[in-house]
């Protein structure tokens, strides 16, 4: 048996070090989070707001969709403003207008340059100076600032109501009328918005940067990138170059070439196994995958259309019941559900194979129970989202049954618990097949790695329970990214690598030694950058410079292993010629090849585009982020889940022959549609916004005037072309799976190869 101890120790050491960093600096997030004052008082001693009322405002914001209606600290949706940046700029302009009237009896714009400069100096001093008294928990505000806050709050109270004078603005922001009906809750929400802006403008004690590291860019008070931001950005680029060079060096000099490829078997070993009852029961999982996939894709087009017609769909007023915030929530949640279902199905298909081709006792029952549990969670969470955003659900139930308000974990807490229990139940089903196999003699290193990834997937989703409805948003962001980044981008990546290696090894196409060594090395590389790289999402979420330093350093290393994905794509593609029977799974292989391509482009190129602190400072909250998100989430995990779906379909319906014409259209139209979506619309809009953010400030790049400009409107309309192409590809995949499940024998005859042709001749 090959000796993998060195590779195992490297992986264990990396996990120990990186999780220590993640935990240690996570403690700093708790300690250094911007304070929420016990009370906020004016210069005359009037009580303006309290910690409780600010947190009440946070829950009000969450209940209406939270991050699906604009964004806070740059995280959320992109059509409405970032409320932190927008509030801050409006309050600053209001302060200047009040000051101009009080000191010169004129409007701000009628003042001379000298007078404006004098007031801007006073503005910067007042806003950046920290007047929070930690001993008493009291934030003191001047009367002038108190007036500016009141006027700004009045604007937001009217914006989130159905005030007719702001109807066109709501349409521009894709907000429904009366987004938050309760005047009391609107007032509380404005207090939360104020607090996020206060943290973004106020210098941290003992520092010359604000609680959010000078984000957002706001020239009126000198919010600009700090020196540390620039330094760690440069270091991240240097580390990227060094890491890529080191990987190429290791690839050239340390990779072993002393083992020949095994001779491919004459017949597919997996096809030779008798299908177990639990494997035959996976057809409904595949239908759920493509059903949710189709639903999600259609909602994507619907959501995108709201960016040009904010309250309707081609003249039909749809926002009253299906507003942008709701369909975007469903769009994102459907993606997570169908991709996760695809991965769960892949694991359940492998479990009997690992167990020697037989089901553990009651395995089929467990598979059936898990499926219907998934259906309940999906349906319950979608209904809860609807009731919460429509403000039908009582406020005290919204977080638990309706909408948590946080992007990617929008589902109510009860449904989140149900999802976690379902994943744990999947873990149990997997271990029932894996544990007996681990006890058998032979090389079990690859299986051990697969087992470790299964356990991690089963348990790490639980990180979402470390925050609650009224948890400080900085702390919530820390745990939210454990799910969005670490759980999805980390452990699912390792599971996919180990699962594919196990499949190809079981087919006899790759030696166990090579498969195991490559999987262990890949896992080490993924975890080295991926675990502490979680912090690159938290640069401006109320964290300190050390968090930025760790995030910038390690997130650069996340890109390093992606430079060899071209070779991985070639290796996967080459497998189709290793044996004649591989033609039967050519299309799943094509989807796995696409995964490698989009991993390099979406996660690598477009990911690093927004990773360095100096880049993210200007483009956080712009359309550059969904450019990366679409290319990485669908391009990598979406294609991977669809590849697993097609692979499982091939084996649970042995008589199926993929429709060549349909699959070509599906595969290429999905890829071409994604390219068009990204590079004719999302990325150009993001670049134009980047220029606006760098020159004027984030508030302007997300403002109504800028987003409704003719150029950006045209680019959003152009996206329709890519969306339509993509939808055609999605419908093709769905129809192939539906036909394969219900009518496998209606598929066209296979294309005869040359050998068969010559025999017939």
matplotlib code that plots the C-alpha trace (Angstrom):
import matplotlib.pyplot as plt

x = [0.0, 1.3, 2.5, 0.5, 1.6, 3.4, 0.4, -1.9, 0.3, 0.6, -3.2, -3.7, -1.1, -2.7, -6.2, -4.8, -3.0, -5.7, -8.6, -6.5, -6.1, -9.8, -10.8, -8.2, -9.1, -12.8, -12.4, -11.1, -14.3, -16.3, -13.9, -13.5, -17.0, -18.3, -20.2, -23.9, -24.6, -26.8, -28.2, -27.8, -28.4, -28.4, -26.4, -29.5, -29.8, -32.7, -32.7, -32.7, -32.3, -31.2, -29.4, -32.8, -34.3, -31.3, -31.6, -35.4, -34.5, -32.1, -34.9, -37.3, -34.8, -34.4, -38.1, -38.6, -35.8, -32.8, -29.8, -32.3, -33.3, -30.0, -27.1, -25.5, -21.7, -21.6, -23.2, -26.6, -28.5, -27.2, -30.2, -31.2, -28.4, -26.1, -27.9, -24.8, -23.2, -26.4, -27.4, -24.0, -23.8, -27.4, -26.7, -23.4, -25.1, -27.9, -25.4, -23.6, -26.9, -27.9, -24.5, -24.5, -27.9, -26.9, -23.4, -23.9, -27.6, -27.2, -27.6, -24.6, -24.2, -24.3, -21.3, -17.8, -15.1, -13.4, -16.7, -17.4, -13.9, -14.3, -17.5, -16.1, -13.3, -15.8, -17.8, -14.8, -13.9, -17.4, -18.0, -14.7, -14.3, -15.5, -18.0, -19.0, -18.3, -17.4, -17.8, -21.4, -22.3, -23.6, -23.1, -23.3, -24.3, -24.4, -27.7, -26.7, -26.1, -29.3, -31.2, -29.4, -30.2, -33.9, -34.2, -32.4, -34.6, -37.7, -36.6, -36.1, -39.4, -41.2, -39.1, -40.1, -43.7, -46.0, -45.4, -46.3, -43.5, -40.9, -42.8, -40.4, -37.4, -38.9, -39.3, -35.7, -34.6, -36.9, -38.8, -42.4, -44.9, -45.1, -42.1, -42.4, -45.9, -45.5, -44.4, -42.9, -40.8, -39.7, -38.4, -36.6, -35.0, -33.7, -31.9, -30.2, -29.2, -27.8, -25.8, -24.2, -23.3, -22.0, -19.6, -18.5, -17.7, -16.3, -12.6, -11.9, -10.3, -6.6, -6.7, -6.9, -9.4, -13.1, -14.7, -15.1, -11.5, -12.6, -15.1, -17.1, -15.3, -16.7, -14.5, -16.6, -15.1, -11.8, -12.9, -10.2, -8.1, -5.8, -2.1, -2.6, -5.1, -2.6, 0.3, -1.7, -3.0, 0.5, 1.5, -1.4, -0.4, 3.2, 2.0, -0.1, 2.8, 5.1, 2.4, 1.9, 5.6, 6.0, 3.2, 4.6, 8.1, 6.6, 4.5, 7.6, 10.1, 8.2, 5.4, 6.1, 5.8, 6.8, 3.4, 1.8, -1.9, -3.8, -5.2, -8.9, -11.3, -13.3, -16.6, -17.7, -17.2, -19.9, -22.4, -21.5, -22.9, -26.5, -28.5, -29.6, -33.1, -31.7, -29.9, -33.0, -34.9, -32.6, -34.6, -36.8, -33.7, -32.6, -36.1, -35.9, -32.5, -33.7, -37.0, -35.4, -32.7, -35.4, -37.3, -34.1, -33.1, -36.6, -36.5, -33.0, -34.5, -37.4, -35.1, -32.8, -35.8, -36.7, -33.4, -34.9, -38.6, -38.4, -42.0, -43.3, -42.7, -43.3, -46.0, -47.6, -47.4, -45.9, -44.1, -47.2, -47.0, -43.7, -41.3, -37.6, -36.6, -38.7, -37.8, -34.1, -34.4, -36.0, -33.4, -30.5, -32.1, -33.3, -29.7, -28.3, -31.1, -30.6, -26.9, -26.9, -29.4, -27.1, -24.2, -26.4, -27.6, -24.0, -23.1, -26.1, -25.3, -21.8, -22.7, -23.8, -20.8, -18.5, -20.4, -19.6, -22.6, -25.3, -27.5, -27.3, -30.6, -33.4, -31.2, -34.0, -36.4, -33.8, -33.3, -37.0, -37.5, -34.6, -36.1, -39.5, -37.8, -36.0, -39.3, -40.8, -37.9, -37.8, -41.5, -41.7, -38.8, -40.2, -43.7, -42.1, -40.1, -43.3, -45.2, -42.4, -41.6, -45.4, -45.4, -48.2, -46.3, -46.2, -42.9, -41.9, -42.2, -40.4, -36.8, -37.9, -40.4, -40.0, -36.8, -33.6, -32.6, -29.1, -28.0, -27.5, -29.0, -32.4, -34.5, -36.2, -34.4, -36.9, -36.2, -32.5, -32.7, -34.6, -32.0, -29.2, -31.0, -31.5, -27.8, -26.9, -29.4, -27.6, -24.3, -25.8, -26.9, -23.4, -21.6, -23.8, -22.2, -18.7, -17.9, -18.1, -15.9, -13.3, -13.1, -12.1, -8.4, -6.7, -5.8, -8.6, -6.8, -9.0, -12.1, -10.9, -10.6, -14.0, -15.4, -13.8, -15.4, -18.8, -18.5, -17.5, -20.4, -22.7, -21.6, -20.2, -23.5, -24.2, -22.1, -25.2, -26.6, -24.0, -25.8, -29.4, -32.0, -30.5, -26.8, -24.4, -24.1, -20.3, -20.5, -23.3, -21.1, -18.3, -20.5, -22.5, -19.3, -18.4, -21.4, -21.2, -17.4, -16.0, -18.9, -19.6, -16.3, -14.2, -15.7, -17.9, -14.7, -12.9, -15.9, -16.2, -12.5, -12.5, -15.8, -14.7, -11.4, -13.2, -15.6, -12.8, -10.8, -13.8, -14.1, -10.5, -9.4, -7.1, -4.8, -5.7, -2.3, -2.5, -6.1, -5.3, -2.2, -3.8, -6.9, -4.9, -2.6, -5.6, -7.4, -4.3, -4.1, -7.8, -7.8, -4.5, -6.1, -9.7, -10.0, -8.4, -9.3, -12.9, -11.7, -11.5, -15.3, -14.9, -12.4, -15.1, -17.6, -16.4, -13.2, -9.6, -6.4, -5.2, -8.3, -7.6, -4.0, -5.0, -7.7, -5.6, -2.6, -4.5, -7.2, -4.4, -3.4, -6.9, -6.2, -2.9, -4.3, -6.6, -3.7, -3.4, -7.1, -6.4, -4.4, -7.3, -9.7, -7.5, -7.2, -10.9, -11.5, -8.8, -10.6, -13.3, -10.8, -9.5, -12.2, -15.0, -17.7, -16.6, -18.7, -21.7, -20.7, -19.2, -21.6, -21.1, -17.4, -18.0, -19.7, -16.8, -14.5, -16.6, -16.2, -12.4, -12.7, -15.1, -13.1, -10.1, -12.1, -14.9, -13.2, -9.7, -9.6, -12.9, -12.4, -9.0, -10.4, -12.3, -10.0, -7.2, -8.3, -7.6, -9.8, -12.6, -12.5, -13.9, -15.9, -17.6, -21.3, -21.0, -21.8, -18.3, -19.3, -22.3, -20.0, -17.7, -20.7, -22.4, -19.2, -18.2, -21.5, -23.1, -19.9, -18.3, -20.9, -23.8, -22.0, -20.6, -24.1, -25.5, -22.6, -23.3, -27.0, -26.3, -23.8, -26.3, -29.0, -26.8, -26.4, -29.9, -31.4, -28.9, -30.8, -30.6, -28.6, -28.1, -29.7, -26.6, -28.2, -30.1, -27.0, -24.9, -27.4, -27.7, -24.0, -22.9, -25.9, -25.4, -21.7, -22.3, -25.2, -23.1, -20.3, -22.8, -24.5, -21.1, -19.2, -21.9, -23.7, -22.7, -18.9, -19.2, -21.7, -19.4, -16.4, -18.4, -19.6, -16.0, -15.0, -17.9, -17.1, -13.4, -14.0, -17.2, -17.9, -19.9, -23.1, -22.9, -22.1, -25.3, -27.4, -30.7, -29.3, -26.3, -28.0, -30.8, -28.4, -28.9, -25.7, -26.4, -30.0, -28.9, -26.4, -29.1, -31.3, -28.5, -28.3, -31.6, -29.7, -27.4, -30.3, -32.4, -29.5, -28.8, -32.5, -32.6, -29.6, -31.2, -34.4, -32.4, -30.7, -34.0, -35.8, -32.9, -33.2, -37.1, -37.0, -34.3, -36.3, -39.7, -38.9, -35.4, -36.1, -37.4, -33.9, -32.5, -30.1, -26.5, -24.1, -22.2, -18.5, -16.1, -15.6, -19.3, -19.6, -16.8, -18.4, -21.7, -20.0]
y = [0.0, 3.4, 5.6, 8.9, 9.9, 13.0, 14.2, 13.5, 15.4, 18.3, 18.5, 18.1, 20.8, 23.2, 22.6, 23.1, 26.3, 27.9, 27.1, 28.5, 31.7, 31.8, 31.2, 33.6, 36.5, 35.6, 36.4, 39.8, 40.3, 39.9, 42.2, 44.9, 45.1, 48.7, 49.5, 49.8, 52.7, 52.0, 55.5, 58.2, 61.7, 65.2, 68.2, 69.2, 65.8, 64.5, 60.7, 60.0, 56.2, 53.3, 50.0, 48.3, 50.6, 50.2, 46.4, 46.7, 48.6, 45.8, 43.3, 45.5, 45.7, 41.9, 41.3, 43.2, 41.2, 42.8, 42.3, 41.7, 45.3, 47.3, 46.5, 47.3, 47.7, 46.5, 43.1, 42.5, 43.4, 45.9, 47.7, 49.9, 51.9, 50.7, 52.2, 52.8, 54.9, 56.5, 57.5, 58.8, 61.0, 62.3, 63.2, 64.9, 67.0, 67.9, 68.9, 71.2, 72.8, 73.4, 74.8, 77.1, 78.5, 78.9, 80.5, 82.4, 82.6, 81.1, 77.7, 75.5, 75.8, 79.6, 79.8, 80.8, 78.2, 79.5, 79.3, 75.8, 74.6, 76.0, 74.1, 70.9, 71.1, 71.4, 68.6, 66.2, 67.1, 66.5, 63.2, 61.5, 62.5, 59.7, 61.1, 57.7, 57.3, 53.7, 54.1, 55.1, 53.5, 56.9, 58.5, 62.3, 64.2, 67.9, 69.7, 70.4, 66.7, 65.8, 67.9, 66.4, 62.9, 63.8, 65.2, 62.1, 59.8, 61.5, 60.9, 57.1, 56.9, 58.3, 56.1, 52.9, 53.9, 54.6, 58.4, 59.4, 61.9, 59.1, 56.5, 56.9, 56.5, 53.3, 52.0, 52.9, 51.0, 48.0, 48.5, 47.7, 50.3, 50.4, 48.2, 48.5, 49.6, 50.3, 53.9, 52.8, 50.1, 52.5, 54.9, 52.1, 51.0, 54.5, 54.3, 51.1, 52.8, 55.7, 53.5, 51.6, 55.1, 56.3, 53.3, 54.0, 57.7, 57.5, 56.8, 53.8, 54.8, 55.0, 54.8, 57.2, 55.0, 54.4, 51.3, 50.0, 50.8, 54.1, 52.3, 53.5, 56.0, 59.4, 62.4, 64.8, 63.4, 62.0, 58.4, 57.0, 53.8, 53.5, 52.9, 49.4, 48.8, 49.6, 47.7, 44.4, 44.7, 44.8, 41.9, 39.9, 40.4, 39.4, 36.3, 35.4, 35.6, 33.7, 31.0, 30.5, 30.3, 27.9, 25.7, 25.5, 24.7, 21.9, 20.6, 20.4, 19.0, 17.2, 15.5, 11.8, 10.1, 6.6, 5.0, 4.0, 4.4, 1.3, -0.6, 0.4, -2.5, -3.9, -3.0, -0.2, -1.6, 0.6, -0.7, -4.2, -3.6, -4.4, -1.2, -1.1, 0.0, 3.2, 4.1, 3.4, 5.8, 8.7, 9.6, 11.9, 13.7, 14.4, 15.7, 18.0, 19.2, 20.2, 21.4, 23.9, 24.7, 25.6, 27.6, 29.4, 30.2, 31.6, 33.7, 35.0, 36.4, 37.8, 39.4, 40.9, 42.5, 44.3, 46.3, 48.0, 48.0, 48.2, 47.4, 45.4, 42.8, 44.1, 46.4, 44.1, 45.3, 42.3, 44.0, 44.1, 40.3, 39.3, 42.2, 42.2, 41.4, 38.2, 36.8, 37.6, 35.7, 32.7, 32.9, 32.6, 30.1, 27.9, 27.8, 26.7, 24.0, 22.4, 22.5, 21.0, 18.4, 17.4, 16.9, 14.9, 12.7, 12.0, 10.9, 8.7, 7.1, 6.4, 5.0, 1.5, 1.3, 2.0, -0.7, -3.4, -2.9, -3.4, -1.2, -1.0, -2.0, 0.5, 2.7, 3.2, 4.3, 6.8, 8.1, 8.5, 10.2, 12.6, 13.6, 14.5, 16.4, 18.4, 19.1, 20.3, 22.6, 24.1, 24.7, 26.0, 28.4, 29.8, 30.3, 31.9, 34.3, 35.4, 36.0, 37.9, 40.2, 40.8, 41.9, 39.4, 37.4, 38.8, 40.6, 38.4, 35.3, 36.7, 35.6, 32.1, 31.3, 34.0, 35.7, 36.1, 39.1, 37.9, 37.0, 33.3, 32.4, 34.1, 31.2, 31.4, 29.9, 27.0, 26.0, 26.4, 24.0, 21.6, 21.9, 21.2, 18.2, 16.9, 17.3, 15.5, 12.7, 12.5, 12.2, 9.3, 7.6, 8.1, 6.7, 3.6, 2.7, 4.1, 2.8, -1.0, -0.3, 1.5, -1.7, -3.8, -4.4, -2.5, 1.1, 3.3, 6.7, 8.1, 6.8, 8.4, 11.8, 11.4, 10.5, 13.6, 15.8, 14.2, 14.8, 18.4, 19.0, 17.4, 19.5, 22.8, 24.2, 24.4, 27.6, 29.4, 28.9, 30.9, 34.2, 35.2, 37.7, 40.5, 39.6, 42.4, 42.5, 42.3, 39.0, 37.8, 38.4, 36.4, 33.3, 33.9, 33.7, 30.4, 29.1, 31.0, 30.7, 28.0, 25.4, 26.0, 27.0, 24.9, 21.6, 21.1, 21.6, 18.9, 16.6, 17.1, 16.4, 13.3, 12.1, 12.5, 10.8, 7.9, 7.5, 7.5, 5.1, 2.8, 2.8, 1.6, 4.7, 6.2, 4.4, 4.6, 5.9, 8.8, 9.5, 9.6, 11.6, 14.2, 14.5, 15.0, 17.5, 19.4, 19.4, 20.9, 23.7, 24.4, 24.6, 26.7, 29.7, 28.9, 28.7, 32.0, 33.5, 33.7, 37.0, 38.7, 39.1, 41.0, 43.8, 46.5, 44.8, 46.5, 44.5, 45.6, 45.7, 42.2, 40.7, 42.5, 41.3, 37.7, 37.8, 39.6, 37.2, 33.9, 34.8, 35.5, 31.8, 30.7, 31.4, 29.5, 25.9, 27.2, 27.8, 24.1, 23.6, 23.7, 20.5, 19.0, 19.8, 18.1, 15.1, 14.8, 15.2, 12.6, 10.0, 9.7, 8.0, 5.6, 3.0, 2.7, 2.5, 6.0, 7.3, 6.6, 9.2, 11.7, 14.5, 14.3, 14.5, 17.6, 19.2, 18.4, 19.9, 23.1, 23.1, 23.3, 26.2, 28.2, 27.5, 29.1, 32.1, 32.6, 31.7, 32.6, 35.6, 37.2, 36.2, 37.8, 40.9, 41.7, 40.1, 42.7, 45.2, 48.2, 46.7, 45.7, 49.1, 50.7, 47.8, 46.1, 46.4, 46.9, 44.6, 43.2, 41.0, 39.3, 38.8, 36.7, 35.1, 34.0, 32.6, 30.8, 29.6, 28.4, 27.9, 25.7, 24.3, 24.5, 22.6, 20.2, 19.4, 19.0, 16.8, 14.6, 14.6, 13.4, 10.8, 9.4, 9.4, 7.3, 4.6, 4.5, 4.3, 1.9, 1.9, 5.7, 7.1, 10.9, 12.9, 14.3, 17.2, 18.2, 17.8, 19.9, 22.7, 22.4, 22.4, 25.1, 27.4, 27.3, 28.2, 30.8, 32.3, 32.6, 34.3, 36.8, 37.5, 38.3, 40.1, 42.0, 43.3, 42.5, 43.2, 46.3, 47.8, 46.9, 48.6, 51.8, 51.8, 51.2, 54.4, 56.3, 54.9, 55.8, 59.3, 60.4, 57.7, 54.6, 56.6, 57.9, 54.5, 53.1, 56.3, 56.6, 59.1, 57.0, 53.6, 55.0, 56.5, 55.6, 53.6, 51.4, 50.9, 49.8, 47.4, 45.9, 45.4, 43.7, 41.1, 39.8, 38.1, 36.2, 35.3, 33.9, 31.8, 30.5, 29.6, 27.6, 25.6, 25.1, 23.8, 21.4, 19.9, 19.7, 18.0, 15.5, 14.5, 14.3, 12.1, 10.0, 9.4, 8.8, 7.7, 6.3, 4.0, 6.9, 8.3, 8.2, 5.3, 5.9, 7.3, 4.2, 4.4, 3.5, -0.1, -0.8, 0.7, -1.4, -4.5, -3.8, -3.2]
z = [0.0, -0.9, 1.8, 2.0, 5.5, 4.4, 2.4, 5.3, 7.8, 5.4, 5.1, 8.9, 9.6, 7.2, 8.7, 12.2, 11.4, 9.2, 11.5, 14.4, 12.4, 11.6, 15.2, 16.7, 14.5, 14.7, 18.4, 17.3, 15.3, 18.6, 20.6, 18.0, 16.4, 16.3, 19.5, 19.4, 21.9, 24.9, 24.1, 21.6, 22.9, 21.4, 22.8, 24.7, 26.3, 24.3, 23.9, 20.1, 20.0, 22.1, 21.5, 21.6, 19.0, 16.7, 16.9, 16.4, 13.2, 12.2, 12.6, 10.6, 7.8, 7.9, 7.7, 4.4, 2.7, 4.2, 1.9, -1.0, -1.0, -1.5, 0.7, 4.0, 4.2, 0.6, 1.0, -0.6, -3.8, -6.3, -7.8, -4.8, -3.1, -0.4, 2.5, 4.5, 1.7, 0.7, 4.2, 5.0, 1.9, 2.3, 6.0, 5.1, 2.4, 4.8, 7.5, 5.0, 3.9, 7.5, 8.3, 5.3, 6.4, 10.0, 9.4, 6.1, 5.6, 2.1, 0.4, 0.2, -3.5, -3.4, -1.0, -2.2, -2.5, 0.7, 2.7, 1.4, 2.3, 5.8, 6.3, 4.8, 7.3, 10.2, 8.7, 8.6, 12.2, 13.5, 11.6, 12.0, 15.7, 18.0, 20.6, 21.9, 25.7, 26.3, 30.1, 29.9, 26.6, 25.3, 21.9, 22.0, 18.9, 18.1, 17.5, 13.9, 13.3, 15.1, 12.7, 9.7, 11.0, 11.4, 7.9, 6.4, 8.4, 7.1, 3.5, 4.2, 6.0, 3.0, 0.6, 2.3, 2.5, -0.5, -0.5, -4.1, -4.5, -4.3, -6.5, -9.4, -7.1, -5.7, -9.3, -10.1, -7.0, -7.9, -4.6, -4.2, -2.9, 0.9, 1.3, 5.1, 6.0, 9.7, 10.4, 13.8, 12.2, 9.4, 12.1, 13.8, 10.5, 9.9, 13.3, 12.1, 8.8, 10.8, 13.0, 10.1, 8.6, 11.9, 12.1, 8.5, 9.3, 12.9, 13.6, 15.8, 19.1, 18.9, 15.1, 12.1, 10.2, 10.7, 12.2, 8.6, 7.6, 5.9, 3.7, 1.8, -0.4, 0.6, -0.3, 1.8, 5.0, 3.5, 3.6, 1.3, 1.3, 4.3, 4.1, 5.4, 2.6, 0.0, 1.6, 2.1, -1.5, -2.8, -0.6, -1.8, -5.5, -4.6, -2.8, -5.8, -8.1, -5.7, -5.1, -8.9, -9.4, -6.5, -7.8, -11.3, -9.8, -7.7, -10.6, -12.8, -10.3, -7.6, -9.5, -9.9, -13.3, -12.3, -12.4, -15.7, -16.2, -15.5, -18.5, -18.9, -18.3, -21.2, -19.6, -17.2, -13.7, -12.3, -14.9, -13.9, -10.4, -9.8, -9.1, -5.5, -4.4, -2.9, -6.2, -8.2, -5.9, -6.9, -10.0, -8.0, -6.7, -10.3, -11.1, -8.1, -9.3, -12.8, -11.5, -9.1, -11.7, -14.3, -11.6, -10.6, -14.2, -15.1, -11.9, -12.9, -16.1, -14.1, -11.6, -14.2, -15.9, -12.7, -13.1, -16.2, -15.2, -11.4, -10.5, -13.5, -16.1, -19.6, -18.4, -15.9, -12.3, -10.6, -7.7, -5.4, -4.8, -6.5, -5.9, -6.8, -3.2, -3.2, -6.7, -6.0, -2.7, -4.5, -7.3, -4.9, -2.5, -5.4, -6.7, -3.3, -3.0, -6.4, -6.3, -2.8, -3.9, -6.8, -4.4, -2.0, -4.8, -5.9, -2.4, -2.1, -5.4, -4.3, -0.9, -2.1, -4.5, -1.5, 0.4, -2.1, -4.4, -1.7, 0.4, 4.1, 5.8, 5.3, 3.0, 0.4, 3.2, 4.4, 0.8, 0.4, 3.8, 3.0, -0.3, 1.1, 3.9, 1.3, -0.5, 2.8, 3.6, 0.1, 0.0, 3.6, 3.1, -0.1, 1.4, 4.5, 2.3, 0.5, 3.7, 5.3, 2.4, 1.9, 5.6, 6.2, 8.7, 12.3, 12.9, 15.8, 13.5, 10.5, 11.4, 12.4, 9.7, 7.1, 6.0, 8.0, 5.7, 5.0, 1.5, 0.8, 4.2, 3.6, 4.7, 8.1, 11.0, 11.4, 7.7, 8.2, 11.1, 8.9, 6.2, 8.7, 10.1, 6.5, 5.8, 9.0, 8.1, 4.7, 6.6, 8.5, 5.3, 3.8, 6.9, 6.9, 3.6, 4.2, 7.7, 6.8, 3.8, 5.9, 8.0, 5.0, 4.3, 1.5, 0.7, 2.2, 2.0, -0.8, 0.9, 4.2, 2.5, 0.9, 4.4, 5.9, 3.3, 3.9, 7.6, 7.0, 4.7, 7.2, 10.2, 9.1, 7.8, 11.6, 11.6, 10.6, 14.1, 15.9, 15.2, 16.0, 14.9, 17.0, 16.7, 15.9, 12.1, 12.2, 14.1, 11.9, 8.8, 10.3, 10.7, 7.5, 5.5, 7.2, 5.2, 2.0, 1.6, 3.8, 3.6, -0.1, -1.6, 0.8, 1.8, -1.2, -3.4, -1.5, -1.7, -5.5, -5.9, -3.8, -5.3, -8.9, -8.1, -6.5, -9.5, -12.0, -9.8, -9.5, -13.3, -13.5, -15.5, -12.9, -10.5, -6.8, -6.0, -8.4, -7.5, -3.8, -4.0, -6.3, -4.1, -0.9, -2.5, -4.0, -0.6, 1.0, -1.6, -1.4, 2.4, 2.7, 1.0, 1.5, 5.3, 6.3, 2.9, 4.4, 5.9, 2.5, 2.7, 6.0, 5.2, 5.7, 8.0, 11.2, 11.5, 12.2, 10.1, 11.2, 9.7, 6.5, 6.6, 7.0, 4.4, 1.8, 2.4, 2.2, -0.3, -2.9, -2.3, -3.2, -6.8, -6.9, -7.4, -10.2, -12.5, -13.2, -14.0, -17.7, -17.1, -15.0, -17.8, -20.3, -18.0, -17.7, -21.4, -22.2, -20.2, -22.8, -25.1, -22.5, -23.3, -25.8, -23.1, -21.9, -24.8, -22.7, -20.1, -22.5, -21.6, -17.9, -18.6, -20.7, -17.8, -15.6, -18.2, -18.0, -14.2, -14.6, -17.1, -15.0, -11.9, -13.6, -15.0, -12.5, -9.2, -10.4, -12.7, -11.7, -8.1, -7.7, -9.4, -6.3, -3.7, -3.0, -0.4, -2.6, -5.4, -3.1, -1.4, -4.6, -6.1, -3.1, -3.7, -7.4, -10.3, -10.4, -7.4, -9.2, -12.2, -10.0, -8.2, -11.4, -13.0, -9.8, -8.4, -11.6, -13.6, -11.0, -8.6, -11.0, -13.8, -11.3, -9.9, -13.4, -14.3, -11.3, -12.3, -15.8, -14.5, -12.0, -14.7, -17.0, -14.4, -12.9, -16.4, -18.1, -21.4, -21.8, -24.7, -24.5, -27.3, -29.0, -30.6, -27.4, -25.3, -27.7, -27.6, -23.8, -23.1, -25.5, -25.0, -21.2, -21.6, -24.3, -22.4, -19.3, -21.3, -22.8, -19.5, -17.9, -20.6, -22.4, -19.3, -15.8, -16.1, -18.3, -15.8, -13.0, -14.6, -15.3, -11.7, -10.6, -12.4, -10.7, -7.3, -7.5, -8.7, -6.9, -4.2, -3.7, -3.1, -6.7, -8.3, -6.7, -7.1, -9.0, -11.4, -12.3, -12.5, -14.7, -17.1, -20.8, -21.0, -18.0, -19.1, -22.5, -21.0, -18.8, -21.8, -23.7, -20.9, -22.2, -25.1, -22.8, -20.5, -23.4, -24.7, -21.2, -20.6, -23.8, -22.6, -19.2, -20.7, -22.8, -19.8, -18.0, -20.9, -21.2, -17.6, -17.7, -20.8, -19.2, -16.1, -17.6, -21.2, -21.3, -24.3, -26.4, -26.8, -30.4, -31.3, -30.5, -33.1, -34.4, -34.1, -36.9, -35.6, -35.7, -39.2, -40.5, -39.0, -40.7, -43.9]

ax = plt.figure().add_subplot(projection="3d")
ax.plot(x, y, z, "-o")
ax.set_aspect("equal")
plt.show()
